[in-house]
């Protein structure tokens, strides 16, 4: 094996002994800081609507409400009847309200699609019996 003029620690490495040409700090992609406070996120949209039930709130409308609620994953939908609250995504919770024809039910929603979710649930609650 031929002898190398480089020592074992520097073999195969290039050494740059000259100072870098550009001595300015690298540019950053961040904009300069401003004196304005950061913008706060808007509170979620909310909707609330009272409905007088034309029919009992039994398994079929409860199932339709749960299916409709699933189409609004970023919206909280709550049904209130006689002081009891139920998550609209739960068929059993909605049925457990025991709301009967002629009783008042309150639909509360909060989230990105609160108005649409409220309108959908109210339409199910007020629809004529099939």
N, C-alpha and C positions, 0 to 999 in steps of 0.2 A: 504494500500500500504506500503510495507516495506521500511524503510529508507535506503538510499544508502550512502555509504561512500564517493562516488564521488560527486562533485558539479554538478549542472545542466550544466555548460559549458563544462565539460570534460566527461560527461556520454556518453558511447558508442564509445569513441575515444581511440585509442592507442597512447601513447606518447613514442617517442624514445628519450632518453636523452643521449645516447651514440654517440660519434662522428663517422662519416662514416669511414670505413676502408680504402677506396681508396680515397686519397686526390688529385690525379692527375686530371687535367681537362679532360673532355671526348674527345675522338678522333673525329676528323671531317672527313667527306668524301671528302673534298676539297683537291686537290693536293697543294703543296707549290707553292707560287708565283714565277714566273720566270722573268728574266730580259728581255725576248723577248717581243716585242710589239704584240698585238693581231693581228691575221691574218685578213685581210680585205676580204670581199666577192668579188668574181670575178664579173666583169661587165657582164651584160647579153649578150648572143651571138647576133650578128647582121648579117643580110644578106640583100643584095640589088641586084636586077636584072632587067634589062630593057628588054622589049618585044615589038615587032612590032605586032600589032593585025592583025590576018588573017580575022577577022570578027568583026562586031559591038558588042560593050559591052552592050547587051540588057538584058531583064529580066531573061532569062534562065541562061546564064553564071553568071550573078550577084547573082542569087539564089544559084547556085552551089558554088560560092566563099564564100558566107555567111555561107553556111552549112559546108564547109571545114574549115573556120576560127573558127567555134564553136568547132571543134575537137582539137583546140590548145588553151585552155583557159588561159594558162600562157604565151602566146606569143602575142605581139601586131603586127597586120598586117595592113599595110597601102598601098593604091594604089594611085599613083600620075599620073595625066594625064593633060597635058597642064597647068601646074602650080597649078592645084586644087588637093586637097587631100581628100581621103575618107577612113573611117574605113571599113575594109573588112567585118566586122560582120553585116553591114547595107546594105541590098539590095538596098534601095532607095538612099543611099549615093553613092554607086558604080554606079548605073544607072545614077545618076545626073552628073557624070563626063562627060557624053556625048562622050565617046571615040568611034571612028568609025574605021572601017577597014583601016589599013595602018598607024594608029597613034601609037606613042610610049607611052608605059605605063611602069611606074617604080613600082616594088613591093618591099616594104621595110618591114622588119620584125625585131623584137627584142624580145628576151626571150629565155626560155629554149630549145625550139624546133624551133628556127628560120630557120635553114636550111631545115628541113622537111616541114615547113609551106610554105616557099618560093617555094620549088619544087612543092608542091601540087597546089598552086595558079597559078604558071606559066604553069603547065600542063593543067589547066582548060582554061586559056587564049589562049593557043596555039592549043587547040584541034580543030579538023575539025568540021564544022557545022553538026549537026545531021540531 
